[in-house]
Amino acid sequence: MNLISCLKFTADPPSSLVLIEEYGRHITRIAVSALFEAIAQALNLELSGDQRSELLSESTGLIRVYRYPQSSSVEAEGEALGMEVHTDSSVISILKEDETGGLEIMKGEEWLRVKPVADTLIINLGDMMKAISDDEYKSVKHRVKKKDRTRERHSVCYFVSPQRDCVIKSSNYKPFTYSEFEAQVQADVQSLGTKVGLHRFSPKSPLFL
């Protein structure tokens, strides 16, 4: 039984916690030792061990378990918006979703639905990777829309982010710490109702602080 099935059907919360902790250790190794190392080599990033641990490490990892409940039969026609359009603030996000599906990504001006594939992980790059790579890598807009309102959807996402006092340096953005970025995102959501993100830190943008 896979991780999502265990989380859906287990009656023992401590067992679920142990399972998530074990999953976190394995997925951290994938993100840090495999994915980020490959990306760093592709970008020719010369990073010391301390710099790597500041940009992403097990201590900065966060696992979120999402449950999208089914709708009543009266509301069961048409698609249901599960999560609004957004980009992840992380360096790397790794998603495991069930067979219900619903994840959509924006390519150009078109929304593409991601078909669930058994025993696979979906890798998404976040805002911090976009900044670190000087925009060579993109932070893709995505959302969740359920086709079948009568079914529940479950997913588990692992986010790995820089340490809060880590300074992000990029030729396209002014230097900022991850905590400053998070604070600005929260302020924009409260005042504007939406995330502005990296545009806030771009000297070319009228939103530059």
C-alpha positions as CSV (number, residue, x, y, z in Angstrom):
1,M,0.0,0.0,0.0
2,N,1.5,3.4,-1.0
3,L,1.9,6.5,1.2
4,I,-1.4,8.1,0.2
5,S,-3.4,4.9,0.7
6,C,-1.9,4.5,4.2
7,L,-2.8,8.1,5.1
8,K,-6.3,7.6,3.8
9,F,-7.1,4.4,5.6
10,T,-5.0,4.2,8.7
11,A,-6.9,4.5,12.0
12,D,-3.7,5.1,14.0
13,P,-2.4,8.7,13.8
14,P,1.0,7.9,15.3
15,S,1.6,5.3,12.6
16,S,0.8,8.0,10.0
17,L,3.3,10.3,11.6
18,V,6.0,7.7,11.5
19,L,5.2,7.0,7.9
20,I,5.4,10.7,7.0
21,E,8.7,11.1,8.8
22,E,10.2,8.2,7.0
23,Y,8.9,9.5,3.7
24,G,10.4,12.9,4.5
25,R,13.8,11.4,5.0
26,H,13.8,9.6,1.7
27,I,12.3,12.5,-0.3
28,T,14.9,14.9,1.2
29,R,17.6,12.7,-0.1
30,I,16.1,12.8,-3.6
31,A,15.7,16.6,-3.5
32,V,19.1,17.5,-2.1
33,S,21.4,14.8,-3.3
34,A,19.9,14.1,-6.7
35,L,17.8,16.8,-8.1
36,F,19.5,19.9,-6.7
37,E,23.0,18.5,-7.4
38,A,22.0,17.9,-11.1
39,I,20.6,21.4,-11.4
40,A,23.6,23.0,-9.8
41,Q,25.9,21.2,-12.2
42,A,23.7,22.2,-15.2
43,L,23.9,25.9,-14.0
44,N,27.6,25.7,-13.2
45,L,26.8,26.9,-9.7
46,E,29.9,26.9,-7.5
47,L,28.5,26.3,-4.0
48,S,30.3,25.3,-0.8
49,G,28.8,22.8,1.5
50,D,27.5,25.5,3.8
51,Q,25.9,27.4,0.9
52,R,24.1,24.2,-0.2
53,S,22.8,23.6,3.3
54,E,21.6,27.2,3.5
55,L,19.7,26.9,0.2
56,L,18.1,23.6,1.1
57,S,18.4,20.9,3.7
58,E,16.3,18.5,5.7
59,S,15.8,21.2,8.3
60,T,14.0,23.4,5.8
61,G,11.8,20.7,4.4
62,L,8.0,20.8,4.8
63,I,5.5,18.1,4.1
64,R,1.8,19.0,3.5
65,V,-0.9,16.5,3.1
66,Y,-3.9,17.8,1.1
67,R,-7.4,16.4,1.2
68,Y,-10.0,17.7,-1.3
69,P,-13.4,16.5,-0.1
70,Q,-16.1,15.3,-2.4
71,S,-19.1,17.5,-3.1
72,S,-22.7,16.6,-2.5
73,S,-24.7,15.0,-5.3
74,V,-26.6,18.3,-5.8
75,E,-23.2,20.1,-6.5
76,A,-21.7,17.2,-8.4
77,E,-21.8,18.7,-11.9
78,G,-18.8,20.3,-13.6
79,E,-15.3,20.8,-12.4
80,A,-14.4,21.9,-8.9
81,L,-11.6,24.3,-8.1
82,G,-9.4,22.7,-5.6
83,M,-6.5,25.2,-5.4
84,E,-6.2,28.6,-6.9
85,V,-3.5,29.6,-9.4
86,H,-0.1,30.0,-7.8
87,T,3.6,29.4,-7.9
88,D,5.5,27.7,-5.1
89,S,7.9,29.8,-3.0
90,S,10.2,26.9,-2.4
91,V,13.4,25.8,-4.3
92,I,12.0,22.4,-5.2
93,S,8.6,20.8,-4.6
94,I,7.9,17.1,-5.0
95,L,4.3,16.0,-5.3
96,K,2.7,12.6,-4.9
97,E,-1.0,12.5,-5.9
98,D,-3.6,9.8,-6.1
99,E,-5.4,8.6,-9.2
100,T,-8.1,11.2,-9.0
101,G,-5.8,13.8,-10.6
102,G,-6.7,17.4,-11.1
103,L,-3.3,19.1,-11.3
104,E,-3.0,21.6,-14.1
105,I,0.1,23.6,-15.2
106,M,0.3,26.7,-17.4
107,K,2.4,26.4,-20.5
108,G,2.5,29.7,-22.4
109,E,-1.1,30.9,-22.1
110,E,-2.6,27.4,-22.1
111,W,-3.6,25.2,-19.1
112,L,-2.4,21.6,-19.4
113,R,-3.8,18.8,-17.3
114,V,-1.2,16.5,-15.7
115,K,-2.4,12.9,-16.0
116,P,-1.7,10.8,-12.9
117,V,0.8,8.0,-13.4
118,A,1.1,5.3,-10.8
119,D,4.3,5.1,-8.7
120,T,5.6,8.4,-10.0
121,L,6.6,11.8,-8.4
122,I,5.9,15.2,-9.9
123,I,8.8,17.6,-9.6
124,N,8.1,21.3,-9.6
125,L,10.6,24.2,-9.3
126,G,9.7,27.2,-7.2
127,D,10.4,30.9,-7.0
128,M,13.7,30.4,-5.2
129,M,15.0,28.2,-8.0
130,K,13.9,30.8,-10.5
131,A,15.9,33.5,-8.6
132,I,19.0,31.3,-8.1
133,S,19.1,30.4,-11.8
134,D,18.8,34.0,-12.9
135,D,15.4,33.1,-14.5
136,E,16.9,30.2,-16.6
137,Y,14.5,27.9,-14.7
138,K,10.9,29.0,-14.3
139,S,8.5,28.8,-11.4
140,V,5.5,27.4,-13.2
141,K,2.0,28.5,-12.4
142,H,-0.3,25.7,-11.4
143,R,-3.7,24.9,-9.9
144,V,-5.9,22.0,-9.0
145,K,-9.3,21.4,-10.6
146,K,-11.2,18.2,-9.9
147,K,-13.1,16.8,-12.9
148,D,-15.2,14.5,-10.7
149,R,-16.7,16.3,-7.7
150,T,-18.0,13.1,-6.3
151,R,-14.5,11.7,-5.5
152,E,-12.1,12.8,-2.8
153,R,-8.6,13.8,-3.9
154,H,-5.5,13.3,-1.8
155,S,-1.9,14.4,-2.4
156,V,1.3,14.8,-0.4
157,C,3.7,17.6,-1.3
158,Y,7.2,18.0,0.0
159,F,8.6,21.6,-0.2
160,V,12.3,22.3,0.4
161,S,13.2,26.0,0.9
162,P,16.2,28.0,2.0
163,Q,17.0,28.7,5.6
164,R,15.1,31.8,6.7
165,D,18.3,34.0,7.0
166,C,19.8,32.7,3.7
167,V,20.5,35.6,1.3
168,I,19.3,34.9,-2.3
169,K,21.5,36.6,-4.8
170,S,20.6,37.0,-8.5
171,S,21.5,39.3,-11.3
172,N,17.8,39.9,-12.0
173,Y,16.7,40.6,-8.4
174,K,18.0,42.7,-5.5
175,P,19.5,40.5,-2.7
176,F,16.9,39.3,-0.2
177,T,16.6,36.8,2.6
178,Y,14.0,34.1,2.4
179,S,12.3,35.5,5.5
180,E,12.0,38.8,3.7
181,F,10.4,37.1,0.7
182,E,7.9,35.2,2.9
183,A,7.0,38.4,4.8
184,Q,6.4,40.2,1.5
185,V,4.2,37.4,0.2
186,Q,2.1,37.5,3.3
187,A,1.8,41.3,3.2
188,D,0.7,41.2,-0.5
189,V,-1.8,38.5,0.1
190,Q,-3.3,40.5,3.0
191,S,-3.4,43.8,1.2
192,L,-3.9,42.7,-2.4
193,G,-5.5,39.3,-2.0
194,T,-2.9,37.7,-4.2
195,K,0.8,36.8,-4.2
196,V,3.1,39.1,-6.2
197,G,6.3,37.1,-5.5
198,L,9.6,37.8,-7.2
199,H,8.3,40.8,-9.2
200,R,8.5,42.7,-5.9
201,F,12.3,42.3,-6.0
202,S,13.0,43.0,-9.6
203,P,14.5,46.5,-10.3
204,K,12.8,46.4,-13.8
205,S,9.3,46.1,-12.2
206,P,7.2,49.1,-11.1
207,L,6.5,47.0,-8.0
208,F,10.2,47.1,-7.0
209,L,10.5,48.0,-3.3
